[in-house]
Amino acid sequence: MWTDKQRGIRVSQAELLCTNSCGYYGNPAWQGCCSKCWRERNRQEETKRQETSQSSDGGSLSFYKFEEKKSIEKGSRVNTVRRLFWGGPSSPKPKESTESHSNSMKAFQGLEPGDFTGFLKILRSPPSQRLQSRCTAFLNTIEAYHDLPVQKQSDLVQDFYQNMAAYFSFPESQVLQMMEHIEKLMMTRLHKWVFCHDSVDDEQKDLALQRRIRSLNWVTPQMLSVPFPDEITLITKDPYLPAITAIIEMDAKRAPQDKLACVIKCSQHVFEALSTSNSEPANADDFLSGLIYVVLKANPPRLHSNMQYVIRFGLPHSLMAGESGYYFTNLSCAVAFIEKLDGSALNLSQEEFDDYMSSRAPSGQRAAERQRGAQSTQHILDELKVRQQQLDQGANDFQAELQQWVREVNTKVDEAQLRSGFIQKDLRAHCGLAQSASSPGPVSGATHPPEDLRAHYGLAQSSSSRGPVSGGQQEEGVAKLI
């Protein structure tokens, strides 16, 4: 069933269906049966045990009467609980007008699929008072009897689903949508009372499964024949990472349908990863192999408890048929495969499998790994050498450009200084000639540099003279202009 040298893991469609050939999906947790056949099978076995115990009872009559009285009391307690939910045949039923019931049904019928908020608003409205009272009574009673065995609680919840389904006079598809809202309403509140219940050993099985998955962390996609890219870079990353994230998120959800939604999302991401990693279209064998790889990589918290919670308190149609039923059945097969995994399932000898499980790679595998490691290291060194050469060449080019820039700046500074010296020299010479030719007294405007010299060096024409200016002041003004 499990192994194939060409494809790794192979499960046919027929092996996923119920062993009673009812056409629905089975589950390893129900010994290959669907939820409906499994419950009928349990009821028949319970009836046979009671008949066998009564017919083979050779004890005294008083002991037989004691057992009969105990059974009657037990049945009375169960009937009392159910009467609290639905009322007995003689109990007065709340009056509900036909008009209000019709309005309530129309409001529920107009809901969009998945509109849980709208469902709650309609449920709080006066026309839906009877439905709200039933739900509230059921929740309060289950919380009051939370110490019942979890299987009894599961039976009560499933009976509640059946009775509520008969409350809605809708087409089947709309009834299923309404029951999804009912399930989410009930189980979101009951989650803390029934999840990982004390009457079962779910917590121990969670720890055992986590240790088992942790011991198989050496399993590679190639061993499972999972299509996988040859190299993973920072850009491409692991194509199965979204699926790993989705399956881990399942533990944070409360309603069974929300947990199933995480399984569906994970499975869809697995198909997407298979399509991107393989040129051929993905098939059921590749999907199961990819799902097993995702579970091994993710090691989801409380995986066993979450699956049992969905099995016990989820809607039957969600697991018996459809997309959710198919994906959840494959997840159950993946977990069963991991629990029974051996060397032959991975095309390994028993010695190699034992070496891997004891954290020792086989001798041939170790040599191949060392060779691959050496090749990878050499490849990295070659890449670093090329990058170092490129870095050195870039540094040399930058240094040459910097030196050229410094030379150009120095040349321009020297030219500016030389030009400034010539300007100052010529200005001083012209100013000296003007002062010697003038008579004593106030300096007239003729002491300014000649117009041709001012134009030659780009000096601006003074607009006016503001009083007597001495020769030293003229030189100082010329120096400021420069």
Secondary structure, DSSP 8 states (H G I E B T S, - for coil): --EETTTEE---HHHHB-TT-SSSB--GGGTT--HHHHHHHHHHHHHHHHHHHHHT--S-HHHHHHHHHHHHHHHHHHHHHHHHHH--TTS------HHHHHHHHHHHHT--TT-HHHHHHHHTSGGGHHHHHHHHHHHHHHHHTTTS-HHHHHHHHHHHHHHHHTT--S-HHHHHHHHHHHHHHHHHHHHHHHTT-TTS-HHHHHHHHHHHHHHTTT--TTTTT----S---TTT--TTHHHHHHHHGGGG--SHHHHHHHHHHHHHHHHHHHHHH-SS---HHHHHHHHHHHHHHH--TTHHHHHHHHHHHS-HHHHHSHHHHHHHHHHHHHHHHHHT--TGGGT--HHHHHHHHTT---HHHHHHHHHHHHHHHHHHHHHHHHHHHHHHHHHHHHHHHHHHHHHHHHHHHHHHHHHHHHHHHHHHHHHHHHHHHS-SSS--GGGS--HHHHHHHT----S---S---HHHHHHHHHHH-
